Amino acid sequence: MEHKPEGTKRRETLVSLLQNAEKPLSGTMLSKNLGVSRQVIVQDVALLRAADFDILSTPRGYVLYQKEQTVFSRRFKVKHFTEELENELNLIVDQGAEVVDVVIDHPIYGEIHGNLGISSRREVQAFLLRVQKQKGIPLLEMSGGLHYHTVIADQEEVLDEIAEELKKAGYLME
């Protein structure tokens, strides 16, 4: 029987947990499950990414995108007021897609990224509630409403439909 170092066994278990997960797995949950600190999980994820595992960190936890899955991605350039944020996000998730992030071009700092990982109306509401509770300012406020979203979907046609909906709403920038 082959003897594997503890770290190797733990990372294999981590990949297995992520492969079988139906939702994102938090670092805290993973650390408790694997009996290590949250920092060890962060380091293991970095090592797995270096080994070509496509692990995405979202506000709700880690997600493994399996190589055999076909995921289509597009970055949309949009502009709107903060009051239209909920409508914009709902337009995207209602098509069955996920808003991976938000990006702005800052005149001093360059690109500023914020991970979102929003794929349902419930998650849109949770995000808006976090912004409200933290008295946060959405990144679009720092760029006059102009920002980008990386959106993923399982079909290219879904991304085309999202582009059409964003255009109809007046949010899509050419």
N, C-alpha and C positions, 0 to 999 in steps of 0.2 A: 504494500500500500504506500502511495506517494505521500510524503509529509510536506505540507505547505506552510509557509510562515503565517502567523496570525493575521497580519495585515492583508495578505493575499486572500485568505479565506473570508475575511470581513468584507473586502471589496467585491468579491464574487457574490456574497450574500446581499450586499447593497445593490448590485446590478440586478439580481434576481427580484428583490423587493420592488425596485423601480419598474422592471419589466412587467410585473404582475399587478401593479397598482392601477386602480381605475380613476384615481385623482392624484394631484400632487402630494408628495410626502414631505412633511416639514423636517427640518434639520433636528429639531427637538425630539420628534417622534423617532426618527432614525437613530439618534444617539441613545435614547432609552432602549430601543429594540436591540441595538448592537452592543450595548454596555460600554460605550465610550463617550467622550465629551463631544459637544457640538463642534468644537474646533477640529477634532479628528475627522468628523464627517466632512467638513469643509475641505480639509487636506485630501481626503480620499476622493472627493468629487473632482478636485483639481488633477489628481493623478489619473483618474478614469478619463477625464477630458483629454489629457495628454496622450492617453492610450486610444484615442479616437472614438470614445463614447460620446454621443451627442446629448449631454445633460444640460437642461435649461433650468436656471434658477428663477422662480417666480415669487411673488409676494406670499403665495400660499404653500410653497415648497418646491421640491425638485421633481422634474419630469424627464423621463428618458424618451427621446424620439428614436424609434427603432429604424435602422437603415432601410429595412424592407418596406416601411411605410412611405408612401409618396405624399410629401407635404409640399404644397405650393406656397410661395411667399411673395409678397409684394409690399413695397414701401409707398404709402400714399402721402402726398403733400396736401395738407388741408389748412384752412383758415376759418376761424369762427370765434364768437365771443364765449366767455366762460359759461354763460347761461345756456348755451347750446351744447355743452359737453355731454350731458346725458343723452340727448337726441342723437348726437354723432356716434357715440359708443353703441347705442341700441341699434342704429342702422347697420352697424357692422356685425354685431353678435346675432342679430335676427336672421342673418344669412347663413348662420352656422359656422362662423369663423372665430378666430381668436385674435384679439388685439395684444400683441406681444409686448410692445413698448411704445413710448412716446419720446421723440427727439426734437430738440430745438437747436438752432444755430445761435449761439451767444456771441456778441461782438468781442468779448474779452476772452472767454474760456473755450470758444469753439463749440463743438457738439456736446450737448448735455443730454444724457439718456436717463430715462426712468422706466424700470421694469413694471409692466402691468399684468400680463397673463389673465386677461379678462375674456371670458367666452360665453357668458350668459347675462341675462337681465339682472339676475340676483347678484352676480359679481359686479355689475355696473353699480347697483345700489350700494353694495358693501364698499366699493371704492369711493363713491361720492360721500358716504357717511364718514369714512376715514378722513377725507379731505376736510369735511365740516368739523369733526371732532378735534382734529389737530390744528384747526384754523389755518390749514395749508393753502398755499397759493399754487394752482396748477401751473405747470411749466409754460403753457401757452400764454399766460399773463406776462411772462418775461420777453415774449417775442411778438407782441402785438397781435396775438391770435394765430400766428403762422407756426405750424409744427408738422411733424411727420409721424406716421404710425407704421410699424411693421405689422402686417397682418398675415396670418397663416390659415390655410384651408385645405381640405382634402381634394379639392377640384379647382382647376384654373377658372372654370366658369363661375364659381362662387366669387372669386376675386373680381371678375368682370362685372358681376351683378352689384357688388359693393361699390365699385367705381361709378356705376350708373346711379346708384342711390345717393352717394355722396355728391355727385354732380347735380342731381335733381334738387338736393337740399341747398345747393350753393356753397358747399364746403370744399369741394375738390379744386385744387389749383393745378393748372396745366403746366 
